Amino acid sequence: MIDRVKPLICMPKTVCQTLRLHRCPCCRAELKEQVMWVMSKASIPMPSMQDLRGAALALSRLQSHYHIPVGDFMTGRIEKAQCTPRLTVEDCVLVADVTHAHGRYSTAYIWYDYCQTSASIDPRLQAEIKARKEKLEAETIYNGLKRRLSFQHDLKFIAGNINFFPEPLREKKNQVPWDSPFHQLCRGVYNQNEDKDQAGLMCYVDNRNSPYLTLQPVRYEQLHTDPEMYLFHDVVSDAEIAVLKQLAMRTLHRSVTLASGPKHTNVTEQRVSHTAWLRNSSHAVLERLAHRVAEVAQLEAHEELLATKEAEELQVLNYGIGGLYNAHHDVFYKNVPEYKKIFTNP
């Protein structure tokens, strides 16, 4: 997405300024048409509206997960990094609109609120932003009465849900959105020392009772005791990773989730990434890696006939910028003994 948008930055500054300064819809439409014609002659790929809305939603996710001030996007500063591209007020309004449309009310409210403040030098734009914000605060018919306390946020309010503020907006407007351990893990601020069993956790270097690992013992650390959780280090080499990425690039496609109905799969904003499936038999590196993983994890890694299948094909994912997969559980095959069921992706 960034590579496709970058050519726009190379447009003559006067053209960009003209597009922003002309508030007349007719003039803007004519200028936009002329710019699009120039771009088509130069064979420069343009992002579609779906691309732009997807990028806007990705920025919204990054802002809420990592608690990035909205103003930093407008100054080109992300934490300690400074970059040339910056969001305009109009860009931020698009982010707010898309976020609102996806039901993430607390995040949308924060973006609208900042946009309204930033547009103070432009009364027309400020009024337009205020109108959008009022969709979140609109008067509606509630129990037969017209009340301003009937915010969309408050009508659908769910305590503890990260899409909402901790309290109804009618009671308190200046709030900080809900946080969660998942978001804290993303930011690297989750305090694992709060768990009572931390003192007894251990690190290991051994061959996992496998002759295959005698000359290459594996290093792993215990993260939790109940349930048992371990982190294995340096299982895949940099050279193997390079091969996996090269193989995956040929078959990457938009990730889907399972769904009922004739299609059985569904593209959803709950899973934003691209997926490639790699069979062990397709490359010697994959065969070697499957063998190693089986020895390290002490689990079978067969992916052949369904009758003997013990694992899926190797899944390679590209999340890009702002991609995610919401926390969930998987289970392999219903018609297998209970002891063979493996839950993943907690």
Order of alpha helices (4+ residues) and beta strands (2+ residues): alpha-alpha-alpha-alpha-alpha-beta-beta-alpha-alpha-alpha-beta-beta-alpha-alpha-beta-beta-beta-alpha-beta-beta-beta-beta-beta-alpha-beta-beta-beta-beta
